[in-house]
Amino acid sequence: MKDPELDILIEELETQADMPIADFAGAVHALRFLLPGQIGQEVTAERISTTDGALLVADDAYPNWAVSIHGRANDRDGHWRCSLRENDARDNDEAIGIGRSPVLAQAILAAVLRLSMIFKKDTGDD
């Protein structure tokens, strides 16, 4: 999977309010590519399309990291923002994953994918 494909996937997660479950299969593939060994077979398109499932992915990928979620549940299409930080007490994180989406689960997944892309580039793995 190449960076342009991942960028398109993240853009879809961040802009589509009604992604079909089938489109989440690409996110599962991307997670397995970016996080080999950390994403198990229990991670399915159906599971990660839910907020609980997306949070479990974030926890599996980045245990003990701070997940910050901002948004208004009463607004149409939520306008959710999610950030993943190694330490929420200081501003010296090596990398921060940020995602925005009208759907909370998709904002979380976008943040996980962005953070994973940063670390994948840093290690030089392709």
C-alpha positions as CSV (number, residue, x, y, z in Angstrom):
1,M,0.0,0.0,0.0
2,K,1.4,3.4,-1.0
3,D,1.1,6.8,0.6
4,P,-1.4,8.1,-2.1
5,E,-3.7,5.2,-1.4
6,L,-3.5,5.8,2.3
7,D,-4.1,9.5,1.8
8,I,-7.2,8.8,-0.3
9,L,-8.5,6.4,2.3
10,I,-8.0,8.9,5.1
11,E,-9.8,11.6,3.0
12,E,-12.7,9.2,2.5
13,L,-12.9,8.6,6.3
14,E,-12.8,12.3,7.0
15,T,-15.4,13.4,4.4
16,Q,-18.0,10.7,4.0
17,A,-20.8,10.7,6.5
18,D,-22.3,7.4,5.3
19,M,-19.5,5.1,4.4
20,P,-20.7,1.6,3.5
21,I,-19.3,-1.3,5.5
22,A,-17.5,-2.5,2.4
23,D,-15.4,0.6,2.3
24,F,-14.1,-0.2,5.8
25,A,-12.3,-3.2,4.3
26,G,-9.7,-0.9,2.9
27,A,-9.2,0.5,6.3
28,V,-8.7,-3.0,7.7
29,H,-6.1,-3.7,5.0
30,A,-4.3,-0.4,5.7
31,L,-4.2,-1.1,9.4
32,R,-2.7,-4.6,8.8
33,F,-0.1,-3.0,6.4
34,L,0.8,-0.2,8.8
35,L,0.7,-2.2,12.0
36,P,1.7,-5.7,11.2
37,G,1.3,-8.1,14.2
38,Q,-0.7,-5.5,16.2
39,I,-4.0,-5.9,14.3
40,G,-5.6,-9.3,14.7
41,Q,-8.1,-11.3,12.7
42,E,-10.9,-10.1,15.0
43,V,-10.6,-6.7,13.4
44,T,-13.2,-6.6,10.7
45,A,-14.8,-3.9,8.6
46,E,-18.0,-4.3,10.6
47,R,-16.2,-3.9,13.9
48,I,-14.1,-0.9,13.1
49,S,-17.1,1.0,11.7
50,T,-18.3,1.4,15.2
51,T,-16.9,3.8,17.8
52,D,-16.2,1.0,20.3
53,G,-14.4,-1.0,17.6
54,A,-12.3,2.0,16.4
55,L,-11.3,2.7,20.0
56,L,-10.2,-0.9,20.5
57,V,-8.1,-0.6,17.4
58,A,-6.5,2.6,18.8
59,D,-5.9,0.9,22.1
60,D,-4.3,-2.2,20.5
61,A,-2.1,-0.1,18.2
62,Y,-1.1,2.5,20.8
63,P,-1.7,1.2,24.3
64,N,-1.5,3.8,27.1
65,W,-1.7,6.7,24.6
66,A,-4.1,9.5,25.3
67,V,-7.2,9.6,23.1
68,S,-8.8,13.0,23.0
69,I,-12.2,13.4,21.4
70,H,-14.0,16.7,20.7
71,G,-17.3,17.3,19.1
72,R,-21.0,17.8,19.6
73,A,-23.3,14.9,19.5
74,N,-26.3,17.0,18.9
75,D,-24.9,18.7,15.8
76,R,-25.9,17.1,12.5
77,D,-22.9,15.0,11.4
78,G,-21.1,15.6,14.6
79,H,-17.9,17.3,13.3
80,W,-15.8,15.1,15.4
81,R,-12.1,15.6,16.1
82,C,-9.8,12.9,17.5
83,S,-6.1,13.2,18.5
84,L,-3.8,10.4,19.7
85,R,-0.9,11.6,21.9
86,E,1.7,9.6,23.7
87,N,1.6,12.0,26.6
88,D,-1.3,14.5,27.1
89,A,0.5,16.2,30.1
90,R,3.3,17.7,28.0
91,D,3.7,19.2,24.5
92,N,6.8,17.3,23.4
93,D,5.2,14.3,21.6
94,E,7.3,12.8,18.8
95,A,4.2,12.5,16.8
96,I,0.5,13.1,17.1
97,G,-2.3,11.4,15.1
98,I,-5.2,13.7,14.2
99,G,-8.5,12.8,12.5
100,R,-11.6,14.8,11.7
101,S,-14.9,13.4,10.5
102,P,-18.6,13.7,10.6
103,V,-18.6,10.2,12.2
104,L,-16.7,9.6,15.4
105,A,-15.4,6.1,14.5
106,Q,-14.0,7.4,11.3
107,A,-12.3,10.3,13.0
108,I,-10.6,7.8,15.4
109,L,-9.5,5.6,12.5
110,A,-8.1,8.6,10.5
111,A,-6.1,9.6,13.6
112,V,-4.7,6.0,14.0
113,L,-3.9,5.7,10.3
114,R,-2.1,9.1,10.2
115,L,0.0,8.3,13.3
116,S,0.8,4.9,11.9
117,M,1.9,6.5,8.6
118,I,4.3,8.8,10.5
119,F,5.9,5.9,12.3
120,K,6.1,3.7,9.2
121,K,7.9,6.5,7.3
122,D,10.3,7.0,10.3
123,T,11.3,3.3,10.2
124,G,11.6,3.2,6.5
125,D,9.4,0.1,6.1
126,D,7.6,-0.3,2.8
